[in-house]
Amino acid sequence: MELSVLLFLAVLTGFLLLLTRGHPKATGHLPPGPRPLPFLGNLLQMDRRGLHRSFLRFQEKYGDVFTVYLGPRPVVVLCGTDSIREALLDQSENFSGRAPIATFDQTFQGYGVAFANGERWKELRRFSLTTMRDFGMGKRSIEERIQEEARCLVEELRKSQGALLDPTFFFHAITANIICAIIFGERFAYKDPEFLRLLHLFNQSFALVSSFSSQVFELYSSLLKHFPGTHRKVHKNLQEVNDFIGHTVEKHRETLDPNAPRDLIDTYLLRMDKEKSNPDSEFHHRNLILTGLSLFFGGTETTSTTIRYGFLIFLKYPQVAEKVYKEINQVIGPHRPPALDDRAKMPYTDAVIQEIQRFSDLLPFSLPRMVTKDTHFRGYFFPKGTEVYPILSSALHDPRYFEKPDDFYPEHFLDANGALKKNEAFFPFSLGKRNCLGEGIARMELFLFFTTILQHFSVASPVAPEDIDLTPRECGVGKLPPVYKLRFLTR
């Protein structure tokens, strides 16, 4: 069914309810915001270009903390660096709950490390952090795995012989293989058909979740879930990935050696066996599958999309790419593979990577939070369970902290002497107890992949730099760069 028809049904239902109900009422003492209508909430005041634009427009009128109604339910929105830091850092425990994302809810239903709450979340997060750290510091460190994957990519790109290509698949493959090594204990060949299928499912699902139709679904999921739409396609895609993870778990169970766990799945299975007599244990099959999905999806999609945005920016600003290459050549040279120790000697490269993260603004809303207890914040009262949207985009583009917030400007992260400087508004991985689990790995990947590729290749486009458009093609839960092609030319 077309989105316009679904929206018409939602509006029609809303007006019917409007005849019989008063205005929606929120409990507690929530911040002011645009006046809602029954069922419709603030639909009529929303920007047609999506929730992100709407929230930024409301910020101009109501300040950094306000309430909007996504359909019938109130959501507190936090904008600006200071309010987000006050909530997610100063009251990190209170703001550590996870609110659902409607398009994902049918798949996760509160299970798995990304969307769990309470003791379930604490247990799964502690286990995931410990296991990822252990397998990142074992016989082969994460750094070595990333370096090896970067070498594989360089070999593959050389085969293209400078042909025009869409880099999406390659950037998905390299980031997926790193998290696959941790979860499944193996990497996949780039032409493996099963691997190609999984990458397609992730890429398509991230685009669908970030689409305008998914934003409409977020407002009226209780009604629209009964109709066809992007939510059903996302669920079907992720269920196929879950089936793959389930088959992999079965194979691991058959070959499990309690004395030599190979990866996260083995470690989890051993924990399941240890706690099998505990009826309240969170270490059961469903949490294993959905934690695996959370880490696999999150570890693949976000970093790969950042790299994809980065190379589009290099095409737009070739002088930046050339300056990064000069620093690579000066510090590392043309032959030795880049290493993490090099980062401290390469402030311009580090600043460029941080500016790519800031400018690409990959998760404008972060993932929605929920207060875990009754909470007082800036003179308001949020009852336990109140949904909170920290708009990371408003911090990453905060004019109080960034001189040119709407421009790509690496000097945001450099002082007058060219040394790297910290910026309090830079938290692309979010903050507090629910910050990104894979932040450390992602930072390693971004540095090693960017430097290794630029060490070996320059990039070119048939489109003139001044004609390259950086406007995202989707801006919802995620922000996706436009589709583009480029050439990797051997240096």
N, C-alpha and C positions, 0 to 999 in steps of 0.2 A: 504494500500500500504506500502511495506517495506521501512524503513528509507533509506536504500542504494539506492533504486530506486528514492526516492524523492531527495536525495542529488545529484544523477546523473543528474536529470532534472535541478536542480538549477545550477550545474556546466556547463551543456550544454548551458543553457540559458545565463549564464554569458559569456561564450566564444563567443557566437553569438553577444552579445552586445559589447564585446571587439573589434570586428571587425569594429564596427561603431562609437564607442565613444572614447573620450580621457580619461584621468585619472579623477576620481571624484574630485571635488573641494569643500572645506569647506569655508564658509564665516567666517569673522573675522580673528583673528590671534591665531589659536589654537596651543597647544604644539606639538612638533614633535613626530613622532611615526613610526612604520613600514610602508613602502610604500604600498599603496593599489592598487588593480586592479579594473577596472570598474566592477560594480555589485558584484563581488566576495569580494571586500574589502580586508581584511587581512586573508581570509579563508586559503590560502595556507601556512601562517606563524603560524596558530593556532596549539596548542598542541592537539593531538587526544584525550587526557584525559579530555578535556573540557576547558571552558573559564577561570576558576579559575587558572589552571596551566598556561594557556597562558599569563594571565595578570601578574602573578608573574615573569614569564620569561622575559616579555617585561620590567618590572620594573628594572631588572638587567641591561638592555642595555640602557634604555631611562630615568631612574630616576623615581622619585615619581609622576610626573605629565606628562602624555603623551596622545596621541590621537590614538584610533584604529577605524577601520571601520568595523562595524558589518553589513556585506553585503554592501549596498550602503550608509549607514548613519554613520556620524562621532560621536563618543562618547568619551568624555574626562574621563580618568581614574585617580583617586586619590589613591595613595598608601602611606603607612607609616603614623605614628601617627601625625606628625607635619602638613603635608599637609591637612589631613582630618580635624583636629581641626581648622586650619586656615580657611578652607572653611565653614564647618558646624557650627562653633561657631562664629568666628570673622566676617563672612559675612553671618550670618544665614538667614537673610531675602532674600538675593539674591539667596541662594541655597535651598530655601524652596519649590520649585516646585516639582511635582511628574511626572516622566517620566513613560510611560506605560510599563508593562510587557506583551509581545505579547501573551503569553498563557492565560493570564487573561483578555485581552483587550475586547474580544467579550462579556464577562460577565459584566464587570464594565463600560466600555465606558466613563470613566471620572466621574462617579457618585459614591456616597458613600464616607465615610470619608477617606478611604485608598488611593483612586486613584483620588480624586477630586483636583482641583486647584483653585486659586484665592479666591474670596469671598465665593464661595460654600464650599471650604475646611475650611476656617476660621470659618464660621458659624457652620459647622458640627463638627469640632474639639472642638470648645468652648462648644457646647452643649454636646458632648460625655464626655468630661473631667468633666464638672460640674455634669452631671447626674450620672456618675460612682462614683464620689466622694460622692454625696448625698446618693446614695443607699449603698455605702460602709460604711457610718457613721450613718445610720438610726437606726431603732429598733434593727436590728441585723447587727453587723459590718461584714466586709469582713473577719476579723480575726476569728470571731466566725463561719462563714460559712465554712472557710477552715478547722478549727479544727473539725467541725462536719463531713465534708467530709473525713477527715483523719481517724476519728473513724470508719466510714462506710467501708473504704478501709481495715482497720485492721481486722474488723470482716469478710470481704469477703476473705481476704488472709488466715485467720485462717482456713477457711473451706477447703482450698486446702490441709491441713495436710502435708505440705512439698512436695507435688507432683511437678514434673517438669512442668513449664508453661512458656508461652510467655507473658511477662508483658505489651505488647503494649496496649491492650484494657484497662487494669486497669488504666494505666497512662493517657490515653486519657479521660477516663470517669471522673476521679477526676477533671482534669482541665476544661473539658467541663461543668461540673456541676456548677462550680464557676461562669463562665461567663453566663451560662444559668440563674442562679439566678438573675443576674443583668439585662439581656435583657428580659427574659421571665417570671421572677418572680417565678420560680420553679426549682427543681432539678429532675432528672430522676433516676428511679431504674436501676441498672446495667444490668438487663435482659430485659428491655423495648425494644421491637423489633424496634420501630421507632428510639429510641436513638442509638441502635446498628447500624442501617442503616446509620444514620448521621455520626457516628464516622468512619465507613468504607469509606464513601464518602470523608471525610476530609483526612484520612490517605492515601487513594489511590491518591487523587488529589495532595497532597504535594509531594508524591513520583514521580508522573508524571511531575510536574512542575520542579522538581529538576533533571530530567533525561537528558541524553545526547541529546535525540531527541528534547526535548524542547529547549535546547541551540541552536541546528541547526535551529529550528523554529524561534528563536529570531533573527537570522541573515537574514532569508529569508521569513518572515511571509507574506509579500505582495504576494509572489508566492505560498508558501506552504499552505496558508489558504484555497486554492481551492481544496486541496486534503485531504483524511482522515489522521488522525494522533492523537497524544496525545492531541493537543489543542482542538479537538472536544470532546474527552472523558472528559477532565477537564470541559469544558463548560457544558456538559450534567450533570455531577456530581453536579456542583455548581447550576445549574438551579433547580435540585431536592431539594437542600437545600433551595433555594429561594422560592420554592413552599411551603415548610414546614413553612418558616417564614411568607409567605403571609397568609396561613391559620391561623396561630397563631395571626397575626394582626387582622384578621376578628373576631376571638373570643374575642380579647381584646376590639375591637370596640363595640361589643354587650354588654359587661359587664363593660364598662368604667364608673368610678365614678370620676367626675372632682375634687372632694374634697379629694380623696384618691388614687393618682396614685401608682400603685403597682411596677412598673419597668420602664425600659427605653422605652419600646413600649408605655405604657400609657402616659409617659411624652412627648414623641414625638407626639402622637396623639393630646394631648391638645395643643401643640405648633402649629400643623397643623390647628386646629380649630381657634386658635387665629389669625393666619396669612392668613386665607382663602380668605380674600378680597385683598391680596397683590399678584398681578400676577407675581412678581419677587421673591417671597419667595422660598427659598431652602428647605423648610419643606413640601415636597410632598411625595407621596407614593413610588416613585422610589428610592429616597434618603434614605427613611426609610428601605426598603428591603435591599439595598446594604450596608448601614451602619451596619445593623444587621448582614449581612453576613461577613463584614470586621472584626467586633469585635468577632463574634462567631468563625470564622476560625482562626484568629490571636490569640485569647485568649485560644484556645484549642491546636492547633498544636505545636506552638513553645515551650511552657513550658513543655508539655508532652514529646516532643522529647528530651528536655534537661534532664528531669528526667530519661528517658530511657537510654540516653548516660551515665548518672551518675551511674546507677546501673551496667552497663557493666564495667565501670571504677572500681567500687568497687570489681567486680569479678576479674579483672586484678590485682588490688592492694589491697588485703584483709587487709593488715596492715593499710591502710588509713581508711577503713571502721571501723576497730576495734578501732582505735584512736578516730574517731568521736564518736563511741558508748561510750567510756570511758568518754569523755567530756559531753555527754548527761547524763550519769549516775551520774556524779559528780555535774552538775548544776541543772538538772531537776529531776533526780531519775527515778525509774521504773514505777511509777504510775501516777503522775501528767502529764496532757497533755502539750506538749511544747507550749510556748507563744512567741509572738514577742519580748517581753521585755527580754527574755532569750538570744537573739542574741548578745547583747552587752557583755555578760559574756562568750561567746563561740567563741573566735577568730579563733581557729583551724577549727571548723565546718564552720564558715563564709568563711574562706580562701579556704577551700575545695570546697564549693559551687561556689565561684567565679572562681576557677581554672577549675571546670567542665564547666562553661560557656565559659571560655576562650579557653580551649582545644577543646571542642566540636564545637565551632565556627559555630553556627547553621545557620546563614545567612551570608555567606562569602562576598556577594556583598552589604549587606544591601538591601534596596529597592532603585531602581534607582532614582536619583534626576534630576531636570531640573532647569536651572537658570531662574528666573522670570523677569529679566531685563538685559540689556547689562552690563557685569561684567568684570572688570579687576582683574586678579589673577596671581600673581607671574610673572608679565611682559607679560602675554598673555591676549587676549581679547576674551571673550565668548559672542557671540550674544545671545540675549534673546531667550529662547527655546532650547539652547544647552543641550543635555543629559549628565549627569555626573554620573559615577559609583564610589561611595566611597567604596573601598575594605576594609571592616572592618577586614577581615582576616589578612591583612598585618599589621594592628595595633596590633591585638591580638597575633600576632607572631613576633612582632618587636623586634629584638635582642638588640636594644638600651634600651629597657625597661624591657625585660624579660630575665633572666639569661639563662634559658633553654627553648627557645621558642617552640621547637618541642616535648618536654617531658611534661608529667603530673607531676607538681611540685607545690604543695600547698604553698611552701615557697615563691613563687612569691608575695604572699600577706601578708607575715609575716615579722616583723622586727627581729632584733637579740634577742630581749627579748620575742618573741612569740606573740607580740601584732599585731593586724590587721593594715596594712598600705595601703594607697591609691596608686593606680598606674594610671598615666595620660593616659596610652594607653589602659585602660580597659573601653571600652564603647560598650558592646554587644548589647545594645538597641539603638545604633546609638546616634547621637548628634543633638543639635539645635532644630529648630522649628518643625521638622518632626520626632523627636525621637518617640520611641514606646509609644503609648497611654497607654498601660497596664503595663508599667514598674513597677510601685509601686505594683500592684497586683501580678505580676509575681515574684517579689522578695519575697513577703510574702509567696506565694505558695511554692517556692523552699525551703525556710527555714523550713516551717511547715510540708510539706510533707516528705522531706528527714529525718528530725529529728523524726517525729512520726513513720515512718516505721522502722528506725533503732533502735528506742527505744524498739520496740516489736519483731523485727526479725533480725536474721543474714541471710546472703544470701550465697548460694552455687551453684556451677556449676559442671556438669560432665566433663567439660573441664579444664585441669590444667591451672593455671594463666599464665604461660609462653607461653601457646599455644593460648591464647585468642587474637584475632586480633581486634584492634580498628579502622582499616581503614574503612572509610565510604563507604556504598554501593552505594550512590548517592552523587554527589557534584555539584550542580548547583545553582539555587536560594537558595535552602536549602541544608543542609548537613545531611544525614540520617545515623544513626548507622546501623551496620549489624544486621540481625535478630539473636536473641539468646534466650535461655531458661535458667531459674534459679529456685532455690527452695527458698521459704521463710520459714525459720525454727524458730519456736517460741523459744524465749529466756527463 
